[in-house]
Amino acid sequence: MYDVANGIDKALMLLVCVQYELHGASNYRQWAQNTDPNRFYKPPDVDEYVWSKRENWAKRVVQAIDRLKKDPSGFSLLDESVAEVHAYYETKLNGRLVIAGAEIAQKIYKALYPLTEGI
């Protein structure tokens, strides 16, 4: 079941992070605009690869904000995330479970979205 939950998480993470940023609950814009790599404190137990991935993720979240404004449903961002899950996990052990989780999240999100219109 962990793999299914992992797929759900991967499908929805970009949308969740964009919503956090739009509501002021994160600092992705600050990260994405950072040109000085020493500006933020990097904890000693975090390796460089993980640290650089965080900066790349911040840039992706900021770019996704504009896309969400064009497609307020978030369907295009969700579809992109699910396609990425497919591409990455197709050949992985237990990949079918991760993909199933992503597809479940996609179906549920799209089925429930109409209920949120006007809120």
C-alpha positions as CSV (number, residue, x, y, z in Angstrom):
1,M,0.0,0.0,0.0
2,Y,3.0,2.3,0.5
3,D,3.6,2.3,-3.2
4,V,0.0,3.3,-4.0
5,A,0.2,6.1,-1.4
6,N,3.5,7.2,-3.0
7,G,1.7,7.5,-6.3
8,I,-1.1,9.6,-4.8
9,D,1.5,11.9,-3.3
10,K,3.5,12.3,-6.5
11,A,0.4,13.0,-8.5
12,L,-0.8,15.8,-6.2
13,M,2.4,17.3,-4.8
14,L,2.8,20.0,-7.5
15,L,-0.8,21.2,-7.0
16,V,-0.4,21.2,-3.2
17,C,2.8,23.2,-3.3
18,V,1.4,25.7,-5.7
19,Q,-1.6,26.2,-3.4
20,Y,0.7,26.6,-0.4
21,E,2.7,29.3,-2.3
22,L,-0.5,31.1,-3.4
23,H,-1.7,31.3,0.2
24,G,1.6,32.4,1.6
25,A,2.4,29.2,3.4
26,S,5.7,28.6,1.7
27,N,8.8,30.4,0.4
28,Y,9.2,28.8,-3.1
29,R,9.4,32.1,-4.8
30,Q,12.2,33.2,-2.5
31,W,14.0,30.0,-3.3
32,A,13.4,30.3,-7.1
33,Q,14.7,33.9,-7.2
34,N,17.8,33.1,-5.2
35,T,20.9,33.7,-7.2
36,D,23.3,33.4,-4.3
37,P,23.7,29.7,-3.4
38,N,25.0,30.6,0.1
39,R,22.0,32.8,0.9
40,F,20.1,30.1,2.7
41,Y,21.6,27.9,5.4
42,K,22.0,24.4,4.3
43,P,21.9,22.0,7.2
44,P,25.1,19.9,7.4
45,D,23.2,16.6,7.1
46,V,21.6,17.5,3.8
47,D,23.7,16.5,0.8
48,E,24.3,18.7,-2.2
49,Y,22.1,16.6,-4.5
50,V,19.1,16.9,-2.3
51,W,19.7,20.7,-1.8
52,S,19.9,21.3,-5.5
53,K,16.7,19.3,-6.1
54,R,14.9,21.6,-3.6
55,E,16.0,24.7,-5.6
56,N,14.8,23.1,-8.9
57,W,11.5,22.1,-7.3
58,A,11.0,25.7,-6.1
59,K,11.5,27.0,-9.7
60,R,9.0,24.4,-11.0
61,V,6.4,25.4,-8.4
62,V,6.8,29.1,-9.3
63,Q,6.4,28.3,-13.0
64,A,3.3,26.2,-12.2
65,I,1.6,29.2,-10.5
66,D,1.2,30.9,-13.9
67,R,-0.1,27.7,-15.4
68,L,-2.6,27.3,-12.6
69,K,-3.9,30.8,-13.3
70,K,-4.5,29.8,-16.9
71,D,-6.1,26.5,-15.9
72,P,-7.7,27.1,-12.5
73,S,-8.9,23.5,-12.4
74,G,-5.3,22.3,-12.1
75,F,-6.1,19.4,-14.5
76,S,-3.2,20.2,-16.8
77,L,-0.7,20.2,-13.9
78,L,-2.2,17.0,-12.5
79,D,-2.1,15.3,-15.9
80,E,1.6,16.3,-16.3
81,S,2.4,14.9,-12.9
82,V,0.7,11.6,-13.6
83,A,2.5,11.4,-17.0
84,E,5.8,11.9,-15.2
85,V,4.9,9.1,-12.7
86,H,4.2,6.8,-15.7
87,A,7.5,7.7,-17.4
88,Y,9.6,7.2,-14.3
89,Y,7.9,4.1,-12.7
90,E,6.9,2.0,-15.8
91,T,10.1,-0.1,-15.5
92,K,10.5,0.0,-11.7
93,L,9.8,-2.8,-9.3
94,N,6.3,-2.1,-7.9
95,G,5.9,0.6,-10.4
96,R,2.5,-0.5,-11.3
97,L,1.3,0.2,-7.8
98,V,2.8,3.7,-7.8
99,I,1.2,4.4,-11.2
100,A,-2.1,3.0,-9.9
101,G,-2.0,5.4,-7.0
102,A,-1.3,8.4,-9.3
103,E,-4.2,7.4,-11.5
104,I,-6.5,7.0,-8.5
105,A,-5.6,10.5,-7.3
106,Q,-6.2,11.9,-10.8
107,K,-9.6,10.3,-11.2
108,I,-10.8,11.3,-7.7
109,Y,-9.5,14.9,-8.1
110,K,-11.2,15.3,-11.5
111,A,-14.5,13.7,-10.2
112,L,-14.6,16.0,-7.1
113,Y,-13.4,19.2,-8.7
114,P,-16.8,20.2,-10.0
115,L,-18.1,20.2,-6.4
116,T,-15.6,22.9,-5.5
117,E,-16.6,25.4,-8.2
118,G,-17.9,28.6,-6.7
119,I,-16.2,28.0,-3.3
